Amino acid sequence: MYQKTTLPNGLRIVTESLPGTQSVTALVLTKAGSRYEDKRINGVSHFLEHMFFKGANKYKSAKEVSEAIDGIGGDFNAFTSKEYAGYYVKVAAHHKELALDVLSDMLLNAKFDAVEIEKERGVILEEINMYQDTPMYQVAWDFERALFGDQPLGWDEGGPKDVIKILQRDDFVAYKESLYTTGNMLVCLAGAVDHAQVVELVTKYFPMEKKEPTRDFPAFVENLPTCERVKLGTKKTEQTHIVVGVKGYPENHKDHYALKVLSSILGGNMSSRMFLAVREAKGLAYYISSSTEDYLDTGTFYTRAGVDVTRVDDAIKEILVQYDFIAKEEVSEAELKKGKEFLKGKLTLSLEDSEHVAQMHARNELLYDHLLSYEEIAASIDAVTIADVKRVASDLLKKDAVHLAVIGPYEDKARFEALL
């Protein structure tokens, strides 16, 4: 069972004790994702994530940070999304104090040394190159750019190269001070933990001054002129990568779980409609799946696939056929049950991993100010009806609402616009 304490300085602490494990994941999550950027500093959230590992007071370099965790057989990493950034260490339970020591030193005392910034600038640029050379990743970002247009939700988290090349130490310091505050952060430990002990340790290692954030993200704007029905990336590839989708719902929408069930039925697994119709029946794709992205004020629903370059039109048409069919015809009781059980089963498996538990609880509490148990989530999934799935599909999967991102050896954008 999860427990929560808010320290006098406003820092929230969440724990969940998981029986039968000897490990602990310590995670610090903060509302400092790329949505909080403007064009002048687009990419600073992700760049800053890297810089936190480059040396502070006690652990003075990236080598010392890594040796501290490697020396006890732990795992550590970080991530930046559009709405938050996270830093975690996963260790044997008796090393949890060291995990908090490393995390607090990084996040509270980072030096942002100018020499390290220059070195890491090159690393970031190579990371951007890597993703641009990996179209199955890049096409997902292209889809959100097409769907949301020229606003923070439509920008890549990594930022454009021309901005990465000019970000300076003052940019990192100002951004950190505006968002890495007690009112904007949360510490979560999951695994073999005792809540009272964790509160004591976090109080010791995060003696931060009480402070609220001084930066916020701009409200999401619908249908900007910079939105595109089709975003085509011309690239010589042996496989075409596509994302076909629509705007979805915010995560706290009443039909959140109905959309999750719809996604499961359409493309959640190897017995889903998309997999059977596009891959198994017609051999048009190697990988194909449907999923959602859920934000505070909007969301996406999409199907992504890697398809034969000579049959991309057929693949897109078949995906649209499946969208149209599920919007018009009710799913069966058997499909509904399978979709629900798939979601609950995947959730059950994930909750055996302290890292996933920590991320789930931290994200829910940080973004939505509430914690959810497995029982509450399962009950919401079970409450979804056939009529709910039909209503959501009819609401979202309208042909004139569909956007498409394509990366492949094509130059004729009108060809793909005609398919929609």
C-alpha positions as CSV (number, residue, x, y, z in Angstrom):
1,M,0.0,0.0,0.0
2,Y,1.3,3.4,-0.9
3,Q,1.9,6.2,1.7
4,K,2.4,9.9,1.2
5,T,4.0,12.6,3.3
6,T,4.5,16.3,2.5
7,L,7.5,17.9,4.2
8,P,7.2,21.4,5.7
9,N,9.2,22.7,2.7
10,G,6.5,21.4,0.4
11,L,8.4,18.4,-1.0
12,R,6.2,15.4,-1.4
13,I,7.4,11.9,-0.5
14,V,5.6,8.8,-1.8
15,T,6.5,5.2,-1.0
16,E,5.1,1.8,-1.7
17,S,6.4,-1.3,0.1
18,L,6.4,-4.3,-2.3
19,P,6.5,-7.7,-0.6
20,G,9.0,-10.3,-1.8
21,T,11.5,-7.9,-3.2
22,Q,15.0,-7.0,-1.9
23,S,15.5,-4.0,-4.2
24,V,14.4,-0.3,-4.1
25,T,13.9,2.2,-6.8
26,A,14.5,5.8,-5.7
27,L,13.0,8.3,-8.2
28,V,12.9,12.1,-8.2
29,L,10.3,13.5,-10.6
30,T,9.8,17.2,-11.4
31,K,7.5,19.1,-13.7
32,A,10.2,20.3,-16.0
33,G,9.5,18.7,-19.4
34,S,9.9,20.3,-22.8
35,R,6.4,21.9,-22.7
36,Y,7.9,24.5,-20.3
37,E,10.4,25.7,-22.9
38,D,10.2,28.5,-25.5
39,K,11.9,28.6,-28.8
40,R,15.0,30.3,-27.5
41,I,15.8,27.4,-25.1
42,N,14.0,24.5,-26.9
43,G,15.9,21.5,-25.8
44,V,17.2,22.8,-22.5
45,S,15.1,20.3,-20.4
46,H,16.8,17.3,-22.0
47,F,20.2,18.9,-22.1
48,L,19.8,19.8,-18.4
49,E,19.0,16.2,-17.6
50,H,22.4,15.2,-19.0
51,M,24.2,17.9,-17.1
52,F,23.0,16.8,-13.7
53,F,25.2,13.7,-14.1
54,K,28.4,15.7,-14.8
55,G,29.5,16.6,-11.3
56,A,28.4,18.3,-8.1
57,N,29.8,18.7,-4.5
58,K,30.3,15.1,-3.3
59,Y,30.3,13.2,-6.6
60,K,32.5,15.6,-8.6
61,S,32.3,14.0,-12.1
62,A,30.3,11.7,-14.2
63,K,32.9,9.0,-13.4
64,E,32.3,9.4,-9.7
65,V,28.6,9.3,-10.1
66,S,28.7,6.2,-12.2
67,E,31.3,4.5,-10.0
68,A,29.2,5.1,-6.9
69,I,26.2,3.2,-8.4
70,D,28.2,0.7,-10.4
71,G,30.2,-0.2,-7.3
72,I,27.0,-1.6,-5.6
73,G,25.6,-3.2,-8.7
74,G,22.8,-0.6,-9.1
75,D,21.1,0.8,-12.2
76,F,20.6,4.5,-12.8
77,N,19.2,6.7,-15.5
78,A,17.1,9.7,-16.3
79,F,14.4,10.7,-18.8
80,T,12.8,13.8,-20.2
81,S,9.2,13.9,-21.5
82,K,7.0,16.8,-22.6
83,E,5.6,17.3,-19.1
84,Y,8.2,16.1,-16.6
85,A,11.8,14.9,-16.1
86,G,12.8,12.0,-13.9
87,Y,16.0,10.7,-12.3
88,Y,16.2,7.3,-10.7
89,V,18.5,4.8,-9.0
90,K,17.6,1.2,-8.5
91,V,19.7,-0.7,-5.9
92,A,19.6,-3.5,-3.3
93,A,17.4,-2.3,-0.4
94,H,20.3,-1.8,2.0
95,H,21.8,0.8,-0.4
96,K,18.8,3.1,-0.6
97,E,20.6,5.8,1.5
98,L,23.4,5.9,-1.1
99,A,20.9,6.2,-3.9
100,L,19.3,9.2,-2.2
101,D,22.8,10.7,-1.5
102,V,23.7,10.5,-5.2
103,L,20.4,11.8,-6.4
104,S,20.3,14.7,-4.0
105,D,23.9,15.8,-4.7
106,M,23.2,15.7,-8.5
107,L,20.0,17.7,-8.3
108,L,20.8,20.1,-5.6
109,N,24.5,20.8,-6.2
110,A,25.2,20.4,-9.9
111,K,28.0,22.6,-11.0
112,F,27.2,23.0,-14.7
113,D,30.8,23.4,-15.5
114,A,31.5,25.2,-18.8
115,V,33.9,22.6,-20.0
116,E,31.4,19.8,-19.3
117,I,28.7,21.7,-21.1
118,E,30.8,21.9,-24.2
119,K,31.6,18.2,-24.1
120,E,28.0,17.2,-23.5
121,R,26.8,19.5,-26.3
122,G,28.5,17.2,-28.7
123,V,26.9,14.2,-27.1
124,I,23.5,15.8,-27.4
125,L,24.0,16.6,-31.1
126,E,25.0,13.0,-31.7
127,E,21.9,11.8,-29.9
128,I,19.8,13.9,-32.2
129,N,21.6,12.5,-35.2
130,M,21.0,9.0,-33.9
131,Y,17.2,9.6,-33.7
132,Q,17.1,11.3,-37.0
133,D,18.8,8.2,-38.5
134,T,16.2,6.0,-36.8
135,P,13.0,6.7,-38.7
136,M,10.8,4.4,-36.5
137,Y,11.5,6.9,-33.7
138,Q,11.6,10.1,-35.6
139,V,8.2,9.4,-37.3
140,A,6.4,9.5,-34.0
141,W,7.8,13.0,-33.3
142,D,6.9,14.1,-36.8
143,F,3.3,12.9,-36.1
144,E,3.0,15.1,-33.1
145,R,4.5,18.1,-35.0
146,A,1.8,17.5,-37.7
147,L,-1.0,17.1,-35.1
148,F,-0.1,20.0,-32.7
149,G,1.8,22.4,-35.0
150,D,4.4,24.9,-33.9
151,Q,3.9,25.0,-30.2
152,P,5.8,23.2,-27.3
153,L,3.6,20.0,-27.6
154,G,4.6,19.8,-31.3
155,W,8.3,20.2,-30.7
156,D,10.9,17.3,-30.3
157,E,12.0,17.0,-26.7
158,G,15.6,17.0,-27.9
159,G,15.3,20.5,-29.4
160,P,16.7,21.7,-32.7
161,K,20.5,21.6,-33.3
162,D,20.9,25.3,-33.8
163,V,19.5,25.9,-30.3
164,I,21.6,23.1,-28.7
165,K,24.7,24.7,-30.2
166,I,24.2,28.0,-28.4
167,L,22.7,27.1,-24.9
168,Q,24.9,28.5,-22.1
169,R,25.4,27.9,-18.4
170,D,23.1,30.7,-17.5
171,D,20.3,29.0,-19.4
172,F,20.7,25.8,-17.3
173,V,20.9,27.7,-14.0
174,A,17.9,29.8,-14.7
175,Y,15.8,26.9,-15.9
176,K,16.7,24.8,-12.9
177,E,15.9,27.5,-10.4
178,S,12.5,28.2,-12.0
179,L,11.3,24.6,-12.0
180,Y,13.4,22.3,-9.7
181,T,11.6,23.6,-6.6
182,T,10.0,21.9,-3.6
183,G,6.5,22.7,-4.9
184,N,7.3,21.2,-8.2
185,M,9.1,18.0,-7.2
186,L,8.4,14.6,-5.7
187,V,10.6,11.8,-4.3
188,C,9.2,8.3,-4.6
189,L,10.7,5.1,-3.3
190,A,9.2,1.7,-4.2
191,G,10.3,-1.8,-3.1
192,A,11.7,-3.0,0.2
193,V,11.0,0.3,2.1
194,D,9.7,1.6,5.3
195,H,7.9,4.9,4.9
196,A,9.0,6.5,8.2
197,Q,12.6,5.7,7.4
198,V,12.3,7.1,3.9
199,V,10.8,10.3,5.2
200,E,13.8,10.6,7.6
201,L,16.3,10.1,4.8
202,V,14.6,12.4,2.3
203,T,14.5,15.1,5.0
204,K,18.2,14.6,5.5
205,Y,19.2,14.6,1.9
206,F,16.8,17.1,0.4
207,P,17.0,20.1,2.8
208,M,15.6,22.5,0.2
209,E,14.2,25.9,0.8
210,K,10.4,26.0,0.4
211,K,9.7,27.5,-3.1
212,E,7.1,27.3,-5.8
213,P,7.9,27.2,-9.5
214,T,8.2,30.4,-11.3
215,R,7.7,29.1,-14.8
216,D,4.7,27.4,-16.5
217,F,3.9,26.0,-19.9
218,P,1.6,27.8,-22.3
219,A,-1.9,26.4,-22.8
220,F,-2.4,24.0,-25.6
221,V,-3.9,25.7,-28.7
222,E,-6.1,23.7,-31.1
223,N,-5.7,23.7,-34.8
224,L,-2.8,26.1,-35.3
225,P,-2.1,27.1,-38.9
226,T,1.2,25.2,-38.7
227,C,-0.6,21.9,-38.2
228,E,-0.4,19.5,-41.2
229,R,-2.7,16.7,-42.3
230,V,0.4,15.0,-43.7
231,K,4.1,15.4,-42.7
232,L,6.4,13.7,-45.1
233,G,10.0,13.0,-44.4
234,T,11.8,12.2,-47.6
235,K,14.6,9.7,-46.8
236,K,16.2,6.7,-48.6
237,T,15.0,3.8,-46.6
238,E,14.3,0.1,-47.2
239,Q,11.1,0.3,-45.1
240,T,8.5,3.0,-44.8
241,H,7.6,4.2,-41.3
242,I,4.1,5.6,-40.8
243,V,2.0,7.0,-37.9
244,V,-1.7,7.4,-38.6
245,G,-3.7,9.0,-35.8
246,V,-5.9,11.7,-34.2
247,K,-6.0,13.9,-31.2
248,G,-7.1,12.0,-28.1
249,Y,-8.2,12.9,-24.6
250,P,-6.4,14.4,-21.6
251,E,-5.4,11.8,-19.1
252,N,-8.0,12.7,-16.6
253,H,-10.8,12.6,-19.2
254,K,-13.9,10.5,-18.2
255,D,-13.2,8.2,-21.2
256,H,-9.5,7.7,-20.5
257,Y,-9.9,4.0,-19.9
258,A,-12.4,3.5,-22.6
259,L,-9.8,4.8,-25.0
260,K,-7.2,2.5,-23.5
261,V,-9.5,-0.5,-24.1
262,L,-10.2,0.7,-27.7
263,S,-6.4,1.0,-28.3
264,S,-5.9,-2.5,-26.9
265,I,-8.6,-4.0,-29.2
266,L,-7.3,-2.2,-32.3
267,G,-3.6,-2.6,-31.9
268,G,-2.4,-3.6,-28.5
269,N,-1.0,-7.0,-29.2
270,M,-0.4,-9.8,-31.7
271,S,-4.1,-10.8,-31.8
272,S,-5.4,-7.3,-32.2
273,R,-7.3,-6.1,-35.3
274,M,-4.5,-4.1,-36.8
275,F,-2.0,-6.9,-36.4
276,L,-4.3,-9.5,-37.9
277,A,-5.6,-7.3,-40.7
278,V,-2.4,-5.5,-41.8
279,R,0.3,-7.9,-41.0
280,E,-1.1,-11.4,-40.9
281,A,-3.8,-11.2,-43.6
282,K,-2.1,-9.0,-46.1
283,G,1.7,-9.1,-45.1
284,L,1.9,-5.3,-45.4
285,A,3.9,-4.6,-42.2
286,Y,6.6,-6.0,-40.0
287,Y,5.7,-4.1,-36.8
288,I,2.3,-2.5,-36.2
289,S,0.7,-1.3,-33.0
290,S,-1.8,1.2,-31.7
291,S,-1.3,3.3,-28.6
292,T,-2.0,6.7,-26.9
293,E,-0.1,9.6,-25.4
294,D,-1.8,11.3,-22.5
295,Y,-1.1,14.9,-21.6
296,L,-2.6,17.2,-19.0
297,D,-4.9,19.0,-21.5
298,T,-4.9,16.9,-24.6
299,G,-3.7,13.5,-26.0
300,T,-3.1,11.4,-29.1
301,F,-4.3,8.1,-30.4
302,Y,-2.3,6.6,-33.2
303,T,-1.3,3.5,-35.1
304,R,2.4,3.1,-36.1
305,A,3.8,0.7,-38.5
306,G,6.9,-0.3,-40.6
307,V,5.7,-1.2,-44.1
308,D,6.8,-2.3,-47.5
309,V,7.9,0.8,-49.4
310,T,6.0,-0.3,-52.5
311,R,2.7,-1.0,-50.6
312,V,2.5,2.0,-48.2
313,D,-0.7,3.2,-49.8
314,D,-2.4,-0.2,-49.1
315,A,-1.2,-0.2,-45.5
316,I,-2.5,3.3,-44.8
317,K,-5.8,2.5,-46.5
318,E,-6.2,-0.7,-44.4
319,I,-5.5,1.2,-41.2
320,L,-8.2,3.7,-42.1
321,V,-10.6,0.9,-42.9
322,Q,-10.1,-0.5,-39.4
323,Y,-10.6,2.9,-37.9
324,D,-13.8,3.4,-39.8
325,F,-15.1,-0.1,-39.0
326,I,-14.6,0.1,-35.3
327,A,-16.2,3.6,-35.3
328,K,-19.4,2.2,-37.0
329,E,-19.7,-1.3,-35.6
330,E,-19.8,-2.4,-32.0
331,V,-17.0,-4.7,-30.8
332,S,-17.9,-8.1,-29.5
333,E,-18.2,-9.2,-25.9
334,A,-15.2,-11.4,-26.5
335,E,-13.1,-8.6,-27.9
336,L,-14.1,-6.3,-25.0
337,K,-13.2,-8.9,-22.4
338,K,-9.8,-9.7,-24.1
339,G,-9.0,-6.0,-24.3
340,K,-9.7,-5.4,-20.6
341,E,-7.8,-8.5,-19.5
342,F,-4.8,-7.6,-21.6
343,L,-4.6,-4.2,-19.9
344,K,-5.0,-5.6,-16.4
345,G,-2.6,-8.3,-17.1
346,K,0.1,-6.0,-18.4
347,L,-0.5,-3.7,-15.3
348,T,-0.1,-6.7,-13.0
349,L,3.2,-7.6,-14.6
350,S,4.5,-4.1,-14.4
351,L,3.6,-3.7,-10.7
352,E,6.1,-6.4,-9.9
353,D,8.9,-4.0,-10.9
354,S,9.8,-1.4,-8.4
355,E,10.9,1.0,-11.1
356,H,7.5,1.0,-12.8
357,V,5.7,1.3,-9.5
358,A,7.8,4.3,-8.6
359,Q,7.1,6.0,-11.9
360,M,3.4,5.3,-11.9
361,H,2.9,6.7,-8.4
362,A,5.2,9.7,-8.9
363,R,3.6,10.7,-12.1
364,N,0.0,10.4,-10.8
365,E,0.8,12.4,-7.7
366,L,3.0,15.0,-9.4
367,L,0.7,15.7,-12.3
368,Y,-2.7,15.0,-10.9
369,D,-2.3,15.2,-7.1
370,H,-3.7,11.8,-6.4
371,L,-2.4,8.2,-6.2
372,L,-4.1,5.2,-7.7
373,S,-4.1,1.6,-6.6
374,Y,-4.2,-1.4,-8.8
375,E,-7.7,-2.1,-7.6
376,E,-8.9,1.4,-8.6
377,I,-7.3,1.2,-12.0
378,A,-8.7,-2.3,-12.6
379,A,-12.2,-1.2,-11.6
380,S,-12.1,1.7,-14.1
381,I,-11.0,-0.7,-16.8
382,D,-13.7,-3.2,-15.9
383,A,-16.4,-0.4,-16.0
384,V,-15.8,0.1,-19.7
385,T,-18.7,-1.1,-21.8
386,I,-19.2,-1.9,-25.5
387,A,-21.2,1.3,-25.8
388,D,-18.2,3.3,-24.3
389,V,-15.8,1.9,-26.9
390,K,-18.2,2.6,-29.7
391,R,-18.8,6.2,-28.5
392,V,-15.1,6.9,-28.1
393,A,-14.3,5.4,-31.5
394,S,-17.1,7.4,-33.2
395,D,-15.9,10.6,-31.4
396,L,-12.3,10.4,-32.3
397,L,-11.8,8.3,-35.4
398,K,-13.4,10.7,-37.9
399,K,-11.7,10.6,-41.3
400,D,-11.3,14.4,-41.5
401,A,-9.5,14.3,-38.1
402,V,-6.8,11.9,-39.1
403,H,-3.2,13.1,-39.4
404,L,-0.4,11.1,-41.0
405,A,3.4,11.1,-40.7
406,V,5.5,9.3,-43.2
407,I,9.2,8.7,-43.5
408,G,10.4,7.0,-46.7
409,P,11.7,7.4,-50.2
410,Y,8.9,9.7,-51.5
411,E,8.7,13.3,-52.6
412,D,5.0,13.6,-53.5
413,K,3.2,14.8,-50.4
414,A,-0.1,15.2,-52.3
415,R,-0.1,11.4,-52.9
416,F,-0.5,10.8,-49.2
417,E,-2.9,13.7,-48.7
418,A,-5.2,12.1,-51.2
419,L,-5.4,8.9,-49.1
420,L,-6.9,10.9,-46.3
